[in-house]
């Protein structure tokens, strides 16, 4: 089933946020995020940090509001 998710990325002193539509699976969400990054659809802005840590979180959007399902605050990304 395709669902809508809010994705937040924080990496190397920058942050970005976007919504995606993806299959409700880790692989489906990963592919949708990579597609957005590849198309340069995510606008990154400096977040004032010089850390080299990367964090990616996602939350399902249900009826226009965020839920707390699917959050991965400590998931390592490339």
N, C-alpha and C positions, 0 to 999 in steps of 0.2 A: 504494500500500500504506500502511495506517495503522500508524504506529509511536508509541512512547511516548518523550517527551523531558523532560529536566529543564531548566527555564528559570530563569536568574538575571538579575535586573534591578537595576541600581544607577543611581540618578538623583536629582539635587538633594538630596543628603545622606541619602537613604533607600535601603534595599535590600529586595528581596523574592525569594522563591523558590517555584516551583510545578512540578508535573508536568502535562503535557498529552498528549493523544493527537491526532495530526494526520497528514495526508498528508505523505509525505516530500518536501516541496518548500518553497521559501521562502514562497510564497503561502499554502500550507496551514498552516505554522507561524505565520506572521504573523496569520492569521485566528483561530487557536486562542488565541494570546496576547491578542489584542484582545477576544475573547469573555470570557476570564478577567478581564481588567481591567474590562470593562464590567459584569460581574456582581459586581465587588468581591470576587472569590475569592482574590486575592493580598493577603496581609497584609504591609504595608511597615513596617519599623522603622528608626529613625535609625541611621546608620552612623558618626556622629561627624565627618563631612566636610561642608564647606559648598560643595563644588564644584558647578558647574552642568553638569558633564559627564554624559552618559547612556551607559551601556553595557548591552548585552543579550547574553547568551551562552546557548547551548543545547547540550545533549549528548544523544545517543541513549542510551536505557536498553535494554540487551540482557540478557535473562535476569536482571533485577533489579539489574544493576550498570551503572555509567556507563561509556560508552566515550569516547574522545577525538574522535569524529567530530562534525562540524557545529558546532564552536565558532566564534563570531563575536565576539571580544572588542572589536573596534573598529567594529562596525556602528553607524551613526548611527540613532537612533530619534527619533520625534516629540518 
